[in-house]
Amino acid sequence: MKKLFSVLSACAFLLALVGLAINHFPDQAQAVASVVPHGAAFITFLVGTGGSALACVVVPITEIVADDCPNPGGLTDLHVIRRRHLETFPAPGADGVTISTALVPVDGEGFVPWAFAQDTGEVNHKSSGDAGNQSIAHELNVYVPRGSATTDAVIQAALNGDFVVIGRDSNGNLRIAGDKRRGVKFEHDYKSGKKGNDKNGTDFKFSGEGFTHVPYYYTAAIPLKA
């Protein structure tokens, strides 16, 4: 039994050496295989069918670069307006999810930026409701560090508000939560933490249910408040 194990180990080692040689010297391996009985079939068995041995095991760097598709998560900025301050909310285009015409606020109003900590913003949507009565829920979350009178004043002013918010994701897409018929509500959750290195700040959420569409993609300019 010990002798059989030694023989099997030696065979496995030789196969590994042959495979290594094929991977590093594919042209030479193919040349040798052409003059050795069943050589080509043996190489096919080791590295698979189709193309050279090198192509079977190594992806060219040019293909890796060509296929690269960055897709970072998160939001980079957020803009907020009360729904009643929007005079015109254009309809989406033929795809049903993209608005390419600019939103128009009433005179003297416009979207205002909502600052938040980096890598804390996200926009989500999900289906809700029972079969036959499903709709889509919109949700946009950000985190603002520290507690301050300025932040708390904004919290008090925003309570019970009806908003439309635009978040720009890390891929540059603008997404609208809320629409002309139904806005998103404002929620907050402030925690000071108990220890010196605990999280001290406010989680903000804009959310709403009953939408018949995902958060729209917006390709026009954001009308900002002067």
VENLINKA-V596288 format. One record per helix or strand. SS is the DSSP state (H for helix, E for strand). FROM is the first residue (numbers start at 0). TO is the last residue. Records with the same first field share a line. If there is no record, write none. Layout:
# VENLINKA-V596288
SS: FROM-TO / FROM-TO
This chain:
# VENLINKA-V596288
H: 1-23 / 25-32 / 38-46 / 52-56 / 60-66 / 82-84 / 148-157
E: 74-81 / 85-87 / 97-98 / 103-104 / 110-112 / 121-127 / 134-144 / 162-168 / 173-176 / 183-190 / 200-210 / 215-217 / 223-223
